[in-house]
Amino acid sequence: MTDRPTTSGAEPGSFEDLLDTLDELDVPDGYRAGTVKGTVVLSPWSKGYYTRVMRLVCGQLEAYLPEGHVIERAPNLFVFPGAERAYGPGVHAADERVFDSDGTHLDGEALSFVTELTSSSTRDGDLTDKVRVYGRARTTKNPAP
């Protein structure tokens, strides 16, 4: 595997098929899977020093979260069916009820905050596609208070 995200060559028939592929994927150690622009993408896990940055972000924002929302660094996969995307942000805040699930695909509409820790290999997707998807998600059915 490389130090850069890699994409699959397979073209699933639907977004649901793509999510099924993610569930069945045997991901190599040190990598995580998500989707970008309709393909499965394997990305290397975060560098150790990102942990400090993520902890600082969480500590600074926790007091400002909407009521009932929690901030996490857990590797959760948030799904955006309307955009046919699924991302696992580095830091995320969401309505705590979204975590009352035994599933691995969490509702992206529950998010109130995301942080993506970018690197040279992920910067393009993090600052374009993900920004558009995250920015539109909450406004579609749950506008912020």
C-alpha positions as CSV (number, residue, x, y, z in Angstrom):
1,M,0.0,0.0,0.0
2,T,1.0,3.6,-0.5
3,D,1.1,6.6,1.8
4,R,-1.6,8.2,-0.5
5,P,-5.3,7.3,-0.8
6,T,-6.0,4.7,-3.5
7,T,-9.3,4.0,-5.3
8,S,-10.9,0.8,-6.3
9,G,-11.4,0.0,-10.0
10,A,-14.8,-1.5,-9.4
11,E,-17.9,0.5,-10.3
12,P,-20.8,-0.5,-8.0
13,G,-24.3,-0.2,-9.3
14,S,-25.7,2.1,-6.6
15,F,-24.7,4.0,-3.5
16,E,-26.1,1.2,-1.4
17,D,-23.9,-1.3,-3.3
18,L,-21.0,0.9,-2.6
19,L,-21.8,0.9,1.2
20,D,-22.1,-2.9,1.1
21,T,-18.7,-3.0,-0.5
22,L,-17.3,-0.9,2.3
23,D,-18.8,-3.3,4.9
24,E,-17.3,-6.3,3.2
25,L,-13.9,-4.8,2.4
26,D,-10.9,-6.4,4.0
27,V,-8.9,-3.2,4.7
28,P,-5.1,-3.6,5.2
29,D,-3.7,-2.7,8.6
30,G,-3.0,1.0,8.8
31,Y,-5.8,2.0,6.4
32,R,-9.4,3.0,6.5
33,A,-12.0,3.0,3.8
34,G,-14.5,5.7,2.7
35,T,-16.0,6.9,-0.5
36,V,-15.1,9.8,-2.7
37,K,-17.0,10.6,-5.9
38,G,-18.6,7.2,-6.2
39,T,-15.5,5.1,-5.6
40,V,-14.1,3.3,-2.6
41,V,-11.0,5.1,-1.3
42,L,-8.4,3.6,1.1
43,S,-6.6,6.2,3.2
44,P,-3.8,5.7,5.6
45,W,-4.7,6.3,9.3
46,S,-3.8,9.6,10.8
47,K,-0.3,10.4,12.0
48,G,0.3,10.3,15.7
49,Y,0.7,14.0,16.1
50,Y,-2.8,14.6,14.7
51,T,-4.1,13.3,18.0
52,R,-2.9,16.4,19.9
53,V,-4.5,18.7,17.3
54,M,-7.8,16.7,17.4
55,R,-7.8,16.8,21.2
56,L,-7.2,20.6,21.2
57,V,-10.1,21.2,18.7
58,C,-12.4,19.1,20.9
59,G,-11.5,20.9,24.1
60,Q,-11.9,24.3,22.6
61,L,-15.3,23.6,21.0
62,E,-17.1,21.4,23.5
63,A,-18.6,24.3,25.4
64,Y,-20.1,25.8,22.2
65,L,-21.9,22.7,20.9
66,P,-25.7,22.8,20.3
67,E,-27.6,21.2,23.1
68,G,-27.7,17.4,22.8
69,H,-24.6,17.3,20.6
70,V,-21.3,15.6,21.4
71,I,-17.8,16.0,19.9
72,E,-15.8,12.9,19.0
73,R,-12.6,11.8,17.4
74,A,-13.8,8.2,17.0
75,P,-13.5,6.8,13.5
76,N,-17.1,6.9,12.5
77,L,-18.5,6.7,8.9
78,F,-21.1,9.3,8.1
79,V,-23.3,8.7,5.1
80,F,-24.8,11.3,2.8
81,P,-27.1,9.3,0.5
82,G,-28.3,12.4,-1.4
83,A,-24.7,13.1,-2.4
84,E,-23.8,9.5,-2.6
85,R,-20.9,10.0,-0.3
86,A,-19.6,8.5,3.0
87,Y,-16.8,10.1,5.0
88,G,-15.1,9.6,8.3
89,P,-14.0,13.1,9.5
90,G,-11.1,13.5,11.9
91,V,-13.2,15.4,14.4
92,H,-17.0,15.6,14.3
93,A,-19.8,16.9,16.5
94,A,-23.3,15.4,16.1
95,D,-26.6,14.9,17.8
96,E,-25.8,12.3,20.4
97,R,-28.8,10.2,19.3
98,V,-27.0,9.3,16.0
99,F,-24.6,7.1,18.0
100,D,-27.5,5.0,19.4
101,S,-27.0,2.6,16.6
102,D,-25.4,-0.8,16.2
103,G,-24.8,0.0,12.5
104,T,-21.6,1.4,11.0
105,H,-23.3,3.9,8.6
106,L,-24.3,7.0,10.6
107,D,-26.6,9.7,9.3
108,G,-24.5,12.6,8.0
109,E,-27.5,15.0,8.6
110,A,-26.8,14.6,12.4
111,L,-23.5,16.4,12.1
112,S,-23.2,20.0,13.4
113,F,-19.4,20.3,13.0
114,V,-16.5,18.5,11.1
115,T,-12.8,18.9,11.0
116,E,-10.7,17.2,8.3
117,L,-7.0,17.1,9.1
118,T,-5.5,17.3,5.6
119,S,-2.2,16.2,4.2
120,S,-0.7,16.7,0.7
121,S,-2.3,13.4,-0.4
122,T,-5.8,14.2,0.8
123,R,-6.0,18.0,0.5
124,D,-7.8,18.2,-2.9
125,G,-10.7,16.0,-1.8
126,D,-10.8,17.4,1.7
127,L,-11.1,21.0,0.5
128,T,-13.4,20.5,-2.5
129,D,-15.8,17.5,-2.5
130,K,-16.0,17.1,1.3
131,V,-16.5,20.8,1.9
132,R,-19.5,20.8,-0.5
133,V,-21.1,17.7,0.9
134,Y,-20.6,18.7,4.6
135,G,-21.8,22.2,3.9
136,R,-25.0,21.1,2.2
137,A,-25.9,18.2,4.5
138,R,-27.2,20.0,7.5
139,T,-29.1,22.6,5.4
140,T,-31.1,20.0,3.6
141,K,-33.4,18.8,6.4
142,N,-32.0,20.0,9.7
143,P,-31.0,23.6,9.5
144,A,-28.8,24.8,12.4
145,P,-30.6,26.6,15.2
